[in-house]
Amino acid sequence: MDKITVIFSSCNVILFAFRYSLSNLALM
């Protein structure tokens, strides 16, 4: 894979985890 694809996918994973943790905090 290209470096751009790897960076883009890793950013998507980080954003997904960030939103997931924020939603969990909001539920608490």
C-alpha positions in Angstrom: 0.0 0.0 0.0 1.0 3.6 -0.5 2.2 5.7 2.5 -0.8 8.0 1.9 -3.2 5.1 2.2 -1.6 3.9 5.4 -1.7 7.4 7.0 -5.3 8.0 5.9 -6.4 4.6 7.3 -4.6 5.2 10.6 -6.2 8.7 10.9 -9.6 7.1 10.3 -8.9 4.6 13.1 -7.8 7.3 15.5 -10.8 9.5 14.7 -13.2 6.5 15.2 -11.6 5.6 18.6 -11.8 9.3 19.6 -15.5 9.6 18.7 -16.2 6.2 20.4 -14.6 7.3 23.7 -16.4 10.7 23.5 -19.8 8.9 23.1 -19.0 6.6 26.1 -18.1 9.7 28.2 -21.4 11.3 27.2 -23.3 8.2 28.2 -21.7 8.2 31.6 
